[in-house]
Amino acid sequence: MQQHPAVPHLVTAQTGPLLDLEQRILDALPAIERWFRLQWHEHLPPFYGSVDLRNAGYKLAPVDMNLFPGGFNNLSEDTLPTAVQAAQNAIERLCPDARNLLLIPERHTRNQYYLTNVSRLVRILQLTGVEVRIGSLSEEVTQPTRIELASGDEFVIEPLVRRGNRLGLADFDPCVILLNNDLSAGIPRVLAGLDEQVIVPPLQAGWAIRRKSNHFAAYDQVAADFAQLVDIDPWLINPYFGRCGQVNFHERAGEECVASNIDFVLSRMREKYREHGVTDTPYVVVKADAGTYGMGVMTVRDANEVRGLNRKQRNKMAVVKEGLEVTEVIIQEGVPTREDVDGAAAEPVVYMIDRCVVGGFYRVHTERGRDENLNAPGMHFVPLAFAGSCNLPDCRAKAAGSAPNRFYSYGVVARLALLAASIELESTASRVAAPAAPVAAAIAG
Amino acid sequence: MQQHPAVPHLVTAQTGPLLDLEQRILDALPAIERWFRLQWHEHLPPFYGSVDLRNAGYKLAPVDMNLFPGGFNNLSEDTLPTAVQAAQNAIERLCPDARNLLLIPERHTRNQYYLTNVSRLVRILQLTGVEVRIGSLSEEVTQPTRIELASGDEFVIEPLVRRGNRLGLADFDPCVILLNNDLSAGIPRVLAGLDEQVIVPPLQAGWAIRRKSNHFAAYDQVAADFAQLVDIDPWLINPYFGRCGQVNFHERAGEECVASNIDFVLSRMREKYREHGVTDTPYVVVKADAGTYGMGVMTVRDANEVRGLNRKQRNKMAVVKEGLEVTEVIIQEGVPTREDVDGAAAEPVVYMIDRCVVGGFYRVHTERGRDENLNAPGMHFVPLAFAGSCNLPDCRAKAAGSAPNRFYSYGVVARLALLAASIELESTASRVAAPAAPVAAAIAG
């Protein structure tokens, strides 16, 4: 099989059971696509999402699912038609006669990469036939503010205006409010109780309420169902995890809970490694159960490591984005990446809108190992023409392991995580609908 | 603006009101896309379709709409993801739990181009997650027959098996039956009365019942509504037409009806030419009201031309595909093409699935003039990366007339014809639903 021209010197490991997994996924394509079609009849897809995958050679699994994806700028230009078509489906479902859409981005307005993401997102949305304007949660935005990008593109960010139960801009009343802000700082009062407009993703998708452990609990069920469909061990697509709910790294509270969960996950991994003949040294990743993946992350090979954390390590784990204190952690099976781009460790990130894979890229880090978190300063991105390859395996090239076929598997596993997110959001919907204790606490100034 | 790399030496005329039309269409993009969204809430899109467009510089109009498109092989490979996504939408709407789809192609099984179209169509459909098998209306296919293509691809054509009110193959019971056969020879008995399965396009889309004049009557209304939306003269996107219902070219019956309609269309054209400052010599195209565009077509500049047809000319007009006698003709305003590819006259053909533009190509004829029918032996095809450009005008490049922006207009006008086809099929549905006189006559052995 020819290499995809968009992937420079891409090397993918092609050993062990993954080849078998890929072949099973390819062989079951009609059944898989039909299964997804039926699942999306039962469950509303999130408006969009991105999934970090790890391909260990012997297993291929999601390790994180972002419901406010901020890297649309990293997708190759040729993925746009698919993205527009998918966004059209989403808007049609939410608000068929939508004329106006309000986009609420992250508060930090100086990061050029993020602003380029916003610009790309605006373009996709405009092309679906809605007027898109941008409202800011930042108190610093008190009047329409023009943002210019290095590319020459520009857009205007405006202050939000709340009128009773509706949110908009001074002269703009939207039907749909699209969040590209993960609400790490809590649910702003201005977003609470908007019962006349559609807000997507729903408020419970924000980190004020969302927990990674809820996501992976939903994923457990999705992965089990899917594994039955294609007749595989669900472990091949699903990382083990545990959770601790009352941790205080500064005060060393909850250390024993974390340590025992590490032991538990490592022992289950050892069993599976034996079963599948994997010779790697198992490790787990400890990370904040709520909050952005890139912060508060630790790789651990032995439970004793968390018992003796020094002050610097504890400080690093104790807070995530917007200075939030970490009190809940997830202990997740580490899935090493066997992929590299130009010799550097790489992991695929798959972007989806509505039910569709719309693109993706490799996150690459030249200074990190294959068992480390790559979502860290120094990373860079290599776009993939995923739109083609994730939807379009070459079934005639029966040799699994070829790049386009591997990419189809990526698209399938990413969509499993998307489906899990949908189920997760259904199960947590009541935490916003009845704004009792947890939400009241989550609503910020 | 840079030229699209897929278009070799493409020259598009950029004079007169069309630039203005393109600019209006670009400016109204959000309103247009929203309008289509609302229209598709009222009207079911045909499963697929292709539209022949003519770009005269001063006007851009559809001249034919094919509901059984046979040129999927002419689309560039990179249009596939969009096509799969669109087909997924269509199948989801028709039969959400569809597992099996039966494709019924044209009877002629030796044309390699057409067979490659079938192969491409099968690939698109399979990737949506249905099992696709192919059933033939040909009596010569009495057992599963393997078809091998020059590309190395292959597929099997099997005899149809009717069981009561269901149609399938010996061991295959489909939920959806997709016709890629225009039923020029009438509605086969084996297709009549299948009330348990979804047949798309519906039987009234076949030339046994369909009339071009019904299509363009529906298009009149669509074009008028759209023209109001973007504030243009509807003539800029709509060719005038007339119709004669009782013609017999062999016996010279109905000649006066044809001649007077030619006079009428030419006189209305002269008015519009004066109004818009067009200096071309007006001409009309006389063609069979039912049947394939490529046959039974005549270019006429003066009504007297049809009064003195010689035997050869009359024979040429008298029959279309499958030897059907022409008794009804449409007299359509001729729209000259101002586009050429490598110096040869060219016209854009836009392919759609469900509500989406999925690709297109230029039909090019080196031996025909810009006021002639290009759908004739000797034509060839130049694929366009339409999927990108038809959905993705570069709104920042405000200079209309650039290739991507022109292509957006093509996609819009093609979708207007698709919408007209949808309305046309609604209005003719009763001719199949109550199989009284017209259908009984249309049902062939």
Interface residues (C-beta under 8 A of the other chain):
Chain A: L29 P30 A31 I32 E33 R34 W35 F36 R37 L38 H41 D78 L80 P81 T82 V84 Q85 A86 Q88 N89 I91 E92 P96 D97 A98 R99 Q126 L127 T128 G129 V130 E131 D153 C356 A387 G388 N391 L392 C395 R396
Chain B: L29 P30 A31 I32 E33 R34 W35 F36 R37 L38 H41 D78 L80 P81 T82 V84 Q85 A86 Q88 N89 I91 E92 P96 D97 A98 R99 Q126 L127 T128 G129 V130 E131 D153 C356 A387 G388 N391 L392 C395 R396
